[in-house]
Amino acid sequence: MPKLKSHSGTKKRVRITKTGKILRGNAGTRHFKRNQTKRSERAKATDSQIKGGMKKSIKRALGV
């Protein structure tokens, strides 16, 4: 069987750490920021961790 290609869209949206965690950026950080509290802006600035079944499907899409 041929090798599977990794999903290009997933490559652009997530990253895998050395320990195997999958991190993603948060939505709502591009524009319309004046409607958000500063607290929520800071919270969205950090990456979120993906857990559970979604983690398994993302690893499969990336070929990891």
C-alpha positions in Angstrom: 0.0 0.0 0.0 1.2 3.5 -0.7 2.1 5.9 2.1 -0.8 8.2 3.2 -0.4 11.9 2.8 -0.7 14.0 5.9 -3.7 16.4 6.0 -2.5 19.9 4.9 -5.2 21.8 6.7 -4.5 20.0 10.0 -0.8 20.7 9.7 -1.5 24.4 9.5 -3.8 24.5 12.5 -2.2 22.2 15.2 1.2 21.4 16.5 2.6 18.4 18.5 4.9 19.0 21.4 7.8 16.7 22.3 5.7 15.0 24.9 2.9 14.2 22.4 0.4 16.9 23.4 -1.6 18.5 20.6 -2.0 22.2 20.8 -4.3 24.5 18.8 -4.9 28.2 18.7 -8.1 29.8 19.9 -10.8 31.3 17.8 -11.8 35.0 18.0 -8.3 36.5 18.2 -8.1 38.3 14.8 -10.5 41.3 14.9 -13.4 42.8 16.8 -11.3 42.7 19.9 -12.9 45.8 21.5 -16.0 43.7 22.3 -13.9 41.3 24.4 -12.6 41.8 27.9 -8.9 42.0 28.4 -9.1 38.8 30.5 -10.6 36.8 27.7 -8.0 38.3 25.2 -5.2 37.0 27.4 -6.8 33.6 27.8 -7.2 33.3 24.0 -3.6 34.3 23.4 -2.4 31.0 24.9 -2.7 27.7 23.0 -5.4 25.1 24.1 -4.7 21.4 24.4 -6.8 18.9 22.4 -7.9 15.8 24.3 -9.9 12.6 23.9 -11.1 11.1 20.7 -10.3 14.2 18.6 -6.6 13.7 19.6 -6.6 10.2 18.0 -8.2 11.4 14.8 -5.8 14.3 14.4 -2.8 12.1 14.9 -4.2 9.8 12.2 -4.7 12.8 9.9 -1.1 13.9 10.5 0.3 10.4 10.1 1.9 10.3 13.5 
